[in-house]
Amino acid sequence: MNLLPIFLVGLMGSVHCIGMCGGIVGALSSAAPARASGRPAPAPAQVCVMAAQPVRGTPRVIPLHFVGPAQLQAFGQDLVRVLGYNLGRLSSYTLAGALAGGIAAGLLRGADVLGWMAPAQTVAYVITNLILILLGLYLTQWWSGMSRMEQLGSGLWARLRPHAARLVPVDTPAKAVLLGSLWGWLPCGMVYSALLTALMAGSAWQGALTMLSFGVGTLPVLLVAGMSGARLRQLVARAWVRRSAGVIVLAFGLLGLLRVAEIGGLGIARGWIDVFCVSPVHGG
């Protein structure tokens, strides 16, 4: 399976992750053990810098925040914890993708025995790209149907939530990874749409790679969100950011349908369009 569009879908769709999971990222950060210190925080240092052309002889004062060993250690601990959360999350995505791809592999083998392989591949390809179109509409907020899919997974999360509570405070990297692995099962329409794509991958390992690529696509934004807090959430909350990302994902699905419709002779270079198309591993 071509994994580039799956990665880009995760990257573009991560604006939804911030909207839905931003509060979870904040909660995970607050789940860290409180840092006790016997010394007060150092006050910002100040230096006087003479302007090139001082006005009336008055120097400019530029505040410089002191960064000492304690601050660097705290930053390192936060980074390890955020990396642990996301490592666990990606592990859950990969496991779910392997399960979905494995189920599909059995169905495809049955279709092959019955002589339905080619029609099944075509149907899988069309469904995969229709899912991308629906995901694009969901990200642009032009259609909210995938929110119903999130409600379907709420029962599973209700069972996992007590286990997550036992891991607080997150005072070791192992706890961070375990808590992140539970986070990966949080009901999310975007993740479910990626899982449906993994279902069409044709094998367990292709399904695992599909979900891993999707998860890696979401990684940059969620890593920055975990370290920067509300600033990034304020940016991606803007309507034009979500809609731009949604339109890009929508375009992936439309390109895929163009490919399956075999209208590349209208001036669309097949080699170029194939790079941005999601297709099952057995697809032609």
Backbone hydrogen bonds in HBPLUS format (Angstrom, degrees):
<---DONOR---> <-ACCEPTOR-->    atom                        ^
c    i                          cat <-CA-CA->   ^        H-A-AA   ^      H-
h    n   atom  resd res      DA  || num        DHA   H-A  angle D-A-AA Bond
n    s   type  num  typ     dist DA aas  dist angle  dist       angle   num
A0007-PHE N   A0003-LEU O   2.94 MM   4  6.22 159.2  1.99 157.3 162.4     1
A0008-LEU N   A0004-LEU O   2.95 MM   4  6.24 162.5  1.98 155.5 160.5     2
A0009-VAL N   A0005-PRO O   2.80 MM   4  5.95 147.9  1.90 143.3 152.1     3
A0010-GLY N   A0006-ILE O   3.04 MM   4  6.34 156.2  2.09 146.3 152.0     4
A0011-LEU N   A0007-PHE O   2.93 MM   4  6.25 153.0  2.00 147.2 155.4     5
A0012-MET N   A0008-LEU O   2.83 MM   4  6.01 169.0  1.84 152.8 155.2     6
A0013-GLY N   A0009-VAL O   2.75 MM   4  5.70 154.2  1.81 144.1 153.0     7
A0014-SER N   A0010-GLY O   3.03 MM   4  5.92 115.9  2.45 133.5 145.7     8
A0014-SER N   A0011-LEU O   3.38 MM   3  5.34 150.9  2.47  94.7 102.9     9
A0016-HIS N   A0013-GLY O   2.87 MM   3  5.54 142.8  2.01 116.3 125.6    10
A0018-ILE N   A0014-SER O   3.01 MM   4  6.33 151.6  2.10 146.7 151.6    11
A0019-GLY N   A0015-VAL O   3.26 MM   4  6.50 156.3  2.31 136.0 142.0    12
A0020-MET N   A0016-HIS O   2.83 MM   4  6.05 159.5  1.87 156.8 161.9    13
A0021-CYS N   A0017-CYS O   2.52 MM   4  5.20 152.4  1.59 143.8 154.3    14
A0022-GLY N   A0018-ILE O   2.82 MM   4  4.54 126.5  2.11 120.7 125.6    15
A0024-ILE N   A0021-CYS O   2.94 MM   3  4.87 116.9  2.35  93.0 109.8    16
A0025-VAL N   A0021-CYS O   2.78 MM   4  6.12 155.2  1.84 157.9 164.6    17
A0026-GLY N   A0022-GLY O   3.02 MM   4  6.32 157.0  2.07 144.9 150.9    18
A0027-ALA N   A0023-GLY O   2.85 MM   4  6.08 149.8  1.94 139.7 148.7    19
A0028-LEU N   A0024-ILE O   2.77 MM   4  6.02 155.3  1.83 151.7 158.2    20
A0029-SER N   A0025-VAL O   2.97 MM   4  6.23 148.8  2.07 142.8 151.5    21
A0030-SER N   A0026-GLY O   2.95 MM   4  6.25 152.9  2.02 145.9 153.2    22
A0031-ALA N   A0027-ALA O   2.92 MM   4  6.11 122.1  2.27 135.4 150.8    23
A0032-ALA N   A0029-SER O   3.20 MM   3  5.63 163.2  2.23 109.8 113.9    24
A0170-VAL N   A0031-ALA O   2.92 MM 139  5.92 156.5  1.98 136.2 144.0    25
A0045-ALA N   A0064-LEU O   2.91 MM  19  5.35 114.1  2.36 162.7 168.9    26
A0064-LEU N   A0045-ALA O   2.93 MM  19  5.35 159.0  1.98 156.1 159.8    27
A0049-VAL N   A0060-ARG O   2.97 MM  11  5.53 164.8  1.99 176.6 177.7    28
A0060-ARG N   A0049-VAL O   3.17 MM  11  5.53 139.0  2.34 153.9 151.4    29
A0058-THR N   A0055-VAL O   3.08 MM   3  5.78 168.2  2.09 121.6 125.0    30
A0072-LEU N   A0068-GLY O   3.08 MM   4  6.35 161.0  2.11 155.8 161.6    31
A0073-GLN N   A0069-PRO O   2.88 MM   4  6.03 153.9  1.95 146.9 154.1    32
A0074-ALA N   A0070-ALA O   2.95 MM   4  6.18 156.8  2.00 145.8 152.0    33
A0075-PHE N   A0071-GLN O   2.94 MM   4  6.18 156.7  2.00 147.3 153.6    34
A0076-GLY N   A0072-LEU O   2.96 MM   4  6.18 158.1  2.01 145.2 151.1    35
A0077-GLN N   A0073-GLN O   2.95 MM   4  6.23 153.5  2.03 148.5 155.5    36
A0078-ASP N   A0074-ALA O   2.98 MM   4  6.22 159.2  2.02 149.1 154.6    37
A0079-LEU N   A0075-PHE O   2.90 MM   4  6.14 157.5  1.95 150.6 157.1    38
A0080-VAL N   A0076-GLY O   2.98 MM   4  6.19 162.3  2.01 149.1 153.2    39
A0081-ARG N   A0077-GLN O   3.02 MM   4  6.19 158.8  2.07 146.0 152.0    40
A0082-VAL N   A0078-ASP O   2.92 MM   4  6.15 163.7  1.95 153.3 157.2    41
A0083-LEU N   A0079-LEU O   2.89 MM   4  6.05 162.0  1.93 151.8 157.2    42
A0084-GLY N   A0080-VAL O   2.90 MM   4  6.06 149.7  1.99 142.3 151.1    43
A0085-TYR N   A0081-ARG O   2.95 MM   4  6.28 156.8  2.00 151.4 156.8    44
A0086-ASN N   A0082-VAL O   3.12 MM   4  6.38 165.8  2.15 150.2 153.0    45
A0087-LEU N   A0083-LEU O   2.85 MM   4  6.00 148.1  1.95 146.8 156.3    46
A0088-GLY N   A0084-GLY O   3.03 MM   4  6.20 163.0  2.06 151.3 154.8    47
A0089-ARG N   A0085-TYR O   2.98 MM   4  6.26 154.0  2.05 144.0 151.9    48
A0090-LEU N   A0086-ASN O   2.92 MM   4  6.05 165.8  1.94 147.8 150.9    49
A0091-SER N   A0087-LEU O   3.02 MM   4  6.18 145.7  2.14 140.7 150.3    50
A0092-SER N   A0088-GLY O   3.09 MM   4  6.41 152.6  2.17 147.7 153.8    51
A0093-TYR N   A0089-ARG O   3.03 MM   4  6.37 158.7  2.08 149.9 156.0    52
A0094-THR N   A0090-LEU O   2.93 MM   4  6.10 159.8  1.97 146.5 151.7    53
A0095-LEU N   A0091-SER O   3.00 MM   4  6.22 158.6  2.05 146.9 152.4    54
A0096-ALA N   A0092-SER O   2.94 MM   4  6.13 165.8  1.96 152.9 156.8    55
A0097-GLY N   A0093-TYR O   2.87 MM   4  6.10 153.9  1.93 148.4 156.1    56
A0098-ALA N   A0094-THR O   2.94 MM   4  6.19 152.1  2.02 146.0 153.3    57
A0099-LEU N   A0095-LEU O   3.02 MM   4  6.33 158.3  2.07 151.0 156.4    58
A0100-ALA N   A0096-ALA O   2.94 MM   4  6.18 162.4  1.97 149.9 154.7    59
A0101-GLY N   A0097-GLY O   2.80 MM   4  5.94 167.1  1.82 151.4 155.5    60
A0102-GLY N   A0098-ALA O   2.86 MM   4  5.90 151.6  1.94 142.8 151.0    61
A0103-ILE N   A0099-LEU O   3.05 MM   4  6.27 156.3  2.11 146.7 152.1    62
A0104-ALA N   A0100-ALA O   3.08 MM   4  6.35 160.8  2.12 148.5 153.8    63
A0105-ALA N   A0101-GLY O   2.89 MM   4  6.09 145.9  2.00 143.0 152.7    64
A0106-GLY N   A0102-GLY O   3.28 MM   4  6.59 154.1  2.35 146.5 150.8    65
A0107-LEU N   A0103-ILE O   3.24 MM   4  6.61 153.0  2.32 144.1 151.5    66
A0108-LEU N   A0104-ALA O   2.84 MM   4  6.12 156.7  1.89 155.1 161.4    67
A0109-ARG N   A0105-ALA O   2.97 MM   4  6.20 153.5  2.04 146.7 153.7    68
A0110-GLY N   A0106-GLY O   3.11 MM   4  6.35 152.6  2.18 141.2 148.3    69
A0111-ALA N   A0107-LEU O   2.94 MM   4  6.27 149.4  2.04 143.6 152.5    70
A0112-ASP N   A0108-LEU O   2.82 MM   4  6.07 146.2  1.93 146.0 155.5    71
A0113-VAL N   A0109-ARG O   3.06 MM   4  6.34 154.7  2.12 146.3 151.9    72
A0114-LEU N   A0110-GLY O   3.15 MM   4  6.39 151.3  2.23 141.8 149.4    73
A0116-TRP N   A0111-ALA O   2.66 MM   5  4.79 153.1  1.73 157.6 152.7    74
A0115-GLY N   A0112-ASP O   3.15 MM   3  5.01 152.8  2.23  96.6 104.9    75
A0120-ALA N   A0116-TRP O   2.89 MM   4  5.94 159.1  1.93 159.5 166.6    76
A0121-GLN N   A0117-MET O   2.87 MM   4  6.12 153.6  1.94 156.2 163.4    77
A0122-THR N   A0118-ALA O   3.09 MM   4  6.37 159.9  2.14 152.1 157.0    78
A0123-VAL N   A0119-PRO O   2.96 MM   4  6.19 164.5  1.98 152.3 156.3    79
A0124-ALA N   A0120-ALA O   2.90 MM   4  6.05 160.6  1.94 147.3 153.0    80
A0125-TYR N   A0121-GLN O   2.90 MM   4  6.09 155.3  1.96 147.4 154.1    81
A0126-VAL N   A0122-THR O   3.00 MM   4  6.25 163.2  2.03 152.6 156.4    82
A0127-ILE N   A0123-VAL O   2.90 MM   4  6.11 166.6  1.92 154.3 158.2    83
A0128-THR N   A0124-ALA O   2.92 MM   4  6.05 159.3  1.96 147.5 153.2    84
A0129-ASN N   A0125-TYR O   3.22 MM   4  6.50 159.9  2.26 148.3 152.0    85
A0130-LEU N   A0126-VAL O   2.89 MM   4  6.12 149.9  1.98 150.5 160.1    86
A0131-ILE N   A0127-ILE O   2.92 MM   4  6.13 149.8  2.01 149.3 156.9    87
A0132-LEU N   A0128-THR O   3.26 MM   4  6.64 148.7  2.36 138.0 145.7    88
A0133-ILE N   A0129-ASN O   3.06 MM   4  6.35 152.6  2.13 143.0 150.1    89
A0134-LEU N   A0130-LEU O   2.94 MM   4  6.26 160.3  1.98 151.0 155.7    90
A0135-LEU N   A0131-ILE O   2.83 MM   4  6.06 152.8  1.90 148.3 156.6    91
A0136-GLY N   A0132-LEU O   2.85 MM   4  6.08 154.4  1.91 147.1 153.8    92
A0137-LEU N   A0133-ILE O   2.98 MM   4  6.29 157.5  2.04 149.0 154.7    93
A0138-TYR N   A0134-LEU O   2.90 MM   4  6.10 144.3  2.03 140.3 150.8    94
A0139-LEU N   A0135-LEU O   2.88 MM   4  6.16 155.6  1.94 151.1 156.8    95
A0140-THR N   A0136-GLY O   3.04 MM   4  6.25 152.5  2.11 146.6 153.8    96
A0142-TRP N   A0137-LEU O   2.97 MM   5  5.25 144.8  2.10 161.4 164.2    97
A0141-GLN N   A0138-TYR O   3.08 MM   3  4.97 147.2  2.19  96.5 106.6    98
A0147-SER N   A0144-SER O   3.11 MM   3  5.74 156.1  2.17 116.0 122.9    99
A0148-ARG N   A0145-GLY O   3.08 MM   3  5.76 153.1  2.16 115.0 121.8   100
A0149-MET N   A0146-MET O   2.99 MM   3  5.08 127.6  2.28  96.7 110.5   101
A0150-GLU N   A0146-MET O   3.31 MM   4  6.76 144.6  2.45 142.7 151.5   102
A0151-GLN N   A0147-SER O   3.33 MM   4  6.69 141.2  2.49 135.8 145.0   103
A0151-GLN N   A0148-ARG O   3.16 MM   3  5.12 124.2  2.49  91.8 105.6   104
A0152-LEU N   A0149-MET O   3.10 MM   3  5.18 129.6  2.36  95.7 108.9   105
A0153-GLY N   A0150-GLU O   3.21 MM   3  5.44 135.1  2.42  99.7 110.6   106
A0154-SER N   A0151-GLN O   3.25 MM   3  5.19 159.9  2.29 100.6 106.7   107
A0157-TRP N   A0153-GLY O   3.23 MM   4  6.57 161.7  2.27 152.8 157.6   108
A0158-ALA N   A0154-SER O   2.96 MM   4  6.16 147.0  2.07 143.4 152.3   109
A0159-ARG N   A0156-LEU O   3.12 MM   3  5.32 130.7  2.37  99.3 111.8   110
A0160-LEU N   A0156-LEU O   3.16 MM   4  6.49 141.4  2.31 141.6 152.7   111
A0160-LEU N   A0157-TRP O   3.09 MM   3  4.95 121.7  2.45  91.4 106.5   112
A0161-ARG N   A0157-TRP O   2.87 MM   4  5.91 143.5  2.01 153.4 161.2   113
A0163-HIS N   A0160-LEU O   3.05 MM   3  5.44 123.0  2.39 108.8 123.0   114
A0164-ALA N   A0160-LEU O   3.13 MM   4  6.49 149.0  2.23 150.7 160.2   115
A0164-ALA N   A0161-ARG O   3.05 MM   3  5.04 119.1  2.44  96.5 112.0   116
A0165-ALA N   A0161-ARG O   3.07 MM   4  6.40 149.8  2.16 151.9 160.0   117
A0166-ARG N   A0163-HIS O   3.26 MM   3  5.34 132.5  2.50  95.5 107.3   118
A0167-LEU N   A0164-ALA O   3.09 MM   3  5.48 153.8  2.16 109.4 117.3   119
A0168-VAL N   A0165-ALA O   3.34 MM   3  5.64 168.5  2.35 110.7 113.3   120
A0171-ASP N   A0169-PRO O   3.08 MM   2  5.74 117.4  2.49 109.6  93.2   121
A0176-ALA N   A0172-THR O   3.23 MM   4  6.60 153.3  2.30 146.5 154.0   122
A0177-VAL N   A0173-PRO O   3.00 MM   4  6.34 155.9  2.06 152.8 158.2   123
A0178-LEU N   A0174-ALA O   2.98 MM   4  6.23 163.9  2.01 151.1 155.6   124
A0179-LEU N   A0175-LYS O   2.83 MM   4  5.98 161.9  1.87 151.4 156.4   125
A0180-GLY N   A0176-ALA O   2.91 MM   4  6.03 153.7  1.98 143.4 151.1   126
A0181-SER N   A0177-VAL O   2.89 MM   4  6.14 145.5  2.02 144.7 154.2   127
A0182-LEU N   A0178-LEU O   3.19 MM   4  6.54 143.9  2.33 141.6 150.1   128
A0183-TRP N   A0179-LEU O   3.00 MM   4  6.28 150.3  2.09 142.9 151.8   129
A0184-GLY N   A0180-GLY O   3.04 MM   4  6.34 137.9  2.23 141.9 152.1   130
A0185-TRP N   A0182-LEU O   3.05 MM   3  5.58 161.1  2.08 114.2 120.1   131
A0186-LEU N   A0183-TRP O   2.98 MM   3  5.36 160.8  2.02 120.7 121.5   132
A0192-TYR N   A0188-CYS O   2.99 MM   4  6.26 158.8  2.04 153.4 160.0   133
A0193-SER N   A0189-GLY O   2.95 MM   4  6.17 148.6  2.05 142.9 150.9   134
A0194-ALA N   A0190-MET O   3.07 MM   4  6.39 153.2  2.15 144.4 151.3   135
A0195-LEU N   A0191-VAL O   2.87 MM   4  6.16 147.4  1.98 145.4 155.3   136
A0196-LEU N   A0192-TYR O   2.98 MM   4  6.31 146.3  2.10 143.9 152.1   137
A0197-THR N   A0193-SER O   3.16 MM   4  6.50 146.5  2.28 139.3 148.0   138
A0198-ALA N   A0194-ALA O   2.90 MM   4  6.29 151.2  1.99 145.1 153.4   139
A0199-LEU N   A0195-LEU O   2.82 MM   4  6.11 139.6  1.99 141.7 153.4   140
A0200-MET N   A0197-THR O   2.99 MM   3  5.26 136.9  2.18 101.6 113.4   141
A0201-ALA N   A0198-ALA O   3.00 MM   3  4.99 162.3  2.04 106.0 111.0   142
A0281-VAL N   A0201-ALA O   3.35 MM  80  5.61 155.3  2.42 122.7 129.5   143
A0207-GLY N   A0203-SER O   2.92 MM   4  6.07 151.1  2.00 143.7 152.1   144
A0208-ALA N   A0204-ALA O   2.90 MM   4  6.17 152.0  1.98 146.1 154.0   145
A0209-LEU N   A0205-TRP O   2.94 MM   4  6.14 157.8  1.99 142.9 148.6   146
A0210-THR N   A0206-GLN O   2.90 MM   4  6.05 149.4  1.99 141.5 150.1   147
A0211-MET N   A0207-GLY O   3.13 MM   4  6.40 164.9  2.15 150.6 152.4   148
A0212-LEU N   A0208-ALA O   2.91 MM   4  6.07 152.2  1.99 147.2 156.0   149
A0213-SER N   A0209-LEU O   2.87 MM   4  5.98 159.7  1.92 147.0 151.9   150
A0214-PHE N   A0210-THR O   3.02 MM   4  6.26 156.5  2.07 145.1 152.0   151
A0215-GLY N   A0211-MET O   2.87 MM   4  6.03 160.5  1.90 144.7 150.0   152
A0216-VAL N   A0212-LEU O   2.85 MM   4  6.09 158.2  1.90 150.8 156.6   153
A0217-GLY N   A0213-SER O   3.05 MM   4  6.24 145.6  2.17 140.9 149.8   154
A0217-GLY N   A0214-PHE O   3.13 MM   3  5.14 121.7  2.48  94.0 108.7   155
A0218-THR N   A0214-PHE O   3.24 MM   4  6.68 141.5  2.39 143.0 152.7   156
A0218-THR N   A0215-GLY O   3.08 MM   3  5.20 125.0  2.39  97.0 110.7   157
A0219-LEU N   A0215-GLY O   3.15 MM   4  6.29 122.6  2.50 137.7 152.9   158
A0219-LEU N   A0216-VAL O   3.14 MM   3  4.93 140.9  2.30  93.5 105.0   159
A0222-LEU N   A0218-THR O   3.29 MM   4  6.41 167.7  2.31 157.3 160.9   160
A0223-LEU N   A0219-LEU O   2.84 MM   4  5.88 153.7  1.91 160.8 167.3   161
A0224-VAL N   A0220-PRO O   3.08 MM   4  6.29 164.7  2.11 148.6 152.5   162
A0225-ALA N   A0221-VAL O   2.84 MM   4  6.04 154.8  1.90 145.8 153.9   163
A0226-GLY N   A0222-LEU O   2.91 MM   4  5.97 149.0  2.00 137.1 144.9   164
A0227-MET N   A0223-LEU O   3.19 MM   4  6.46 136.4  2.39 140.6 151.3   165
A0227-MET N   A0224-VAL O   3.15 MM   3  5.21 131.8  2.40  96.0 108.7   166
A0228-SER N   A0224-VAL O   2.75 MM   4  5.81 149.1  1.85 154.0 163.2   167
A0229-GLY N   A0225-ALA O   2.96 MM   4  5.34 145.2  2.09 136.4 140.0   168
A0234-GLN N   A0230-ALA O   2.98 MM   4  6.16 149.3  2.07 152.2 158.7   169
A0235-LEU N   A0231-ARG O   3.32 MM   4  6.67 145.4  2.45 139.2 148.0   170
A0235-LEU N   A0232-LEU O   3.04 MM   3  5.09 121.0  2.40  95.7 110.7   171
A0236-VAL N   A0232-LEU O   3.05 MM   4  6.38 167.6  2.07 164.6 164.1   172
A0237-ALA N   A0233-ARG O   3.06 MM   4  5.95 125.3  2.37 135.7 148.2   173
A0238-ARG N   A0235-LEU O   3.22 MM   3  5.92 165.8  2.25 115.7 120.0   174
A0241-VAL N   A0238-ARG O   3.16 MM   3  5.60 133.8  2.39 107.2 118.7   175
A0242-ARG N   A0238-ARG O   3.41 MM   4  6.83 164.3  2.43 156.9 159.3   176
A0243-ARG N   A0239-ALA O   2.95 MM   4  6.12 166.6  1.97 156.1 160.5   177
A0244-SER N   A0240-TRP O   2.98 MM   4  5.88 152.7  2.06 134.0 141.5   178
A0245-ALA N   A0241-VAL O   3.10 MM   4  6.30 166.3  2.12 151.1 154.4   179
A0246-GLY N   A0242-ARG O   2.89 MM   4  6.08 158.2  1.94 148.7 155.6   180
A0247-VAL N   A0243-ARG O   2.89 MM   4  6.03 155.1  1.95 148.2 154.0   181
A0248-ILE N   A0244-SER O   3.18 MM   4  6.45 152.8  2.26 146.0 152.4   182
A0249-VAL N   A0245-ALA O   3.14 MM   4  6.49 162.7  2.17 151.8 155.6   183
A0250-LEU N   A0246-GLY O   2.86 MM   4  6.05 158.6  1.91 148.9 155.8   184
A0251-ALA N   A0247-VAL O   2.89 MM   4  6.09 145.2  2.01 141.2 150.3   185
A0252-PHE N   A0248-ILE O   3.15 MM   4  6.57 144.7  2.28 144.3 153.0   186
A0252-PHE N   A0249-VAL O   3.11 MM   3  5.18 121.9  2.46  96.2 110.4   187
A0253-GLY N   A0249-VAL O   3.32 MM   4  6.75 157.5  2.38 150.9 154.9   188
A0254-LEU N   A0250-LEU O   3.06 MM   4  6.38 157.3  2.12 149.5 156.0   189
A0255-LEU N   A0251-ALA O   2.87 MM   4  6.04 159.2  1.91 151.8 157.2   190
A0256-GLY N   A0252-PHE O   3.02 MM   4  6.28 152.0  2.10 144.7 152.5   191
A0257-LEU N   A0253-GLY O   3.06 MM   4  6.39 150.9  2.14 145.0 152.3   192
A0258-LEU N   A0254-LEU O   2.91 MM   4  6.19 148.8  2.01 145.9 155.1   193
A0259-ARG N   A0255-LEU O   2.95 MM   4  6.23 149.7  2.04 145.4 153.4   194
A0260-VAL N   A0256-GLY O   3.03 MM   4  6.33 159.9  2.07 148.2 152.9   195
A0261-ALA N   A0257-LEU O   2.99 MM   4  6.06 137.8  2.17 138.4 149.3   196
A0262-GLU N   A0259-ARG O   3.05 MM   3  5.27 159.8  2.09 106.6 112.9   197
A0266-LEU N   A0263-ILE O   3.14 MM   3  5.89 166.3  2.15 122.9 124.8   198
A0272-TRP N   A0269-ALA O   3.14 MM   3  5.36 121.5  2.49 101.4 115.2   199
A0273-ILE N   A0269-ALA O   2.96 MM   4  6.20 166.9  1.97 159.8 163.8   200
A0274-ASP N   A0270-ARG O   2.92 MM   4  5.94 151.8  2.00 150.8 157.1   201
A0275-VAL N   A0272-TRP O   3.26 MM   3  5.62 139.1  2.44 104.1 113.9   202
A0276-PHE N   A0273-ILE O   3.19 MM   3  5.61 137.7  2.37 107.3 117.0   203
A0277-CYS N   A0274-ASP O   3.26 MM   3  5.05 168.1  2.27 104.5 106.0   204
A0283-GLY N   A0280-PRO O   2.88 MM   3  5.03 156.8  1.94 108.4 116.0   205
